[in-house]
Amino acid sequence: MTDVDRDVDRDAACHELLLRLAGRLPDRQLWRLRDWLAGGAVDALARALPLTLLRERVAITARESMLLNAALLDAGADAGRLHAVPWVDQIDEVDYTFTSESPERVNAGDSEAVVLGAVLHGRRELVDVRGSWRRHRSGVGPATRIVLVTASTGCARLTGELQRVLRALGTHEPGVEVMPEGIDLPPYHRAALAASEPLLPGVIVHQG
């Protein structure tokens, strides 16, 4: 295996791990960790993620532990901190509800969707592009747009790109979920997809 192949495998493992942490790590931290991955700053991510999991008391599954070690151990993560992250058998519950119904603030004109549609139009790596709105089960706080993209390749890079687009449009903690084609989805993403709709009518993605 070449160094390039190892980097690709590491980035794929890291992206899947961060994907699985959606809804369990705060958005303010998750988007930044994903931005570091998209920018190639895996060493920074290797230092920060184990500490973040410990500080936020986020338990991980056996699959996620394997991904954590595969992604970060060789990138300089502290082995003791990696092993200190608690385990859980499985993740069944999510703290959020999802709906395809847009809140009132975007009914008059959805500039985010228009810009995202233009950015994503005709991308050959795209399989599906959808959107959902997330609220905490407590009812506290505004609805958050979750952009749900299924892609055949380049998931970490695309996540970073779409996050930067949304931040430029004024969303400080963007919810962007780029899912590799064929992945076994966590409950968070299954729930979001079940309550989603096409991001923008008329958006064309490459199909095969």
Salt bridges, closest charged atoms under 4 A:
ASP3 OD1 - ARG6 NH2 2.21
ASP7 OD1 - ARG10 NH1 3.60
ASP11 OD1 - ARG10 NE 3.33
GLU16 OE2 - ARG20 NE 2.84
GLU16 OE1 - ARG63 NH2 2.86
ASP27 OD2 - ARG134 NH2 2.58
ASP35 OD1 - ARG164 NH1 3.26
GLU56 OE2 - ARG28 NH2 3.92
GLU64 OE2 - ARG24 NH1 2.74
ASP110 OD2 - ARG145 NH2 2.52
GLU112 OE1 - ARG145 NH1 3.06
GLU125 OE2 - ARG123 NH1 3.49
GLU125 OE2 - ARG157 NH2 3.36
GLU161 OE2 - ARG123 NH2 2.53
GLU161 OE1 - ARG157 NH1 3.65
GLU177 OE2 - ARG34 NH1 2.92
GLU177 OE1 - HIS189 NE2 2.76
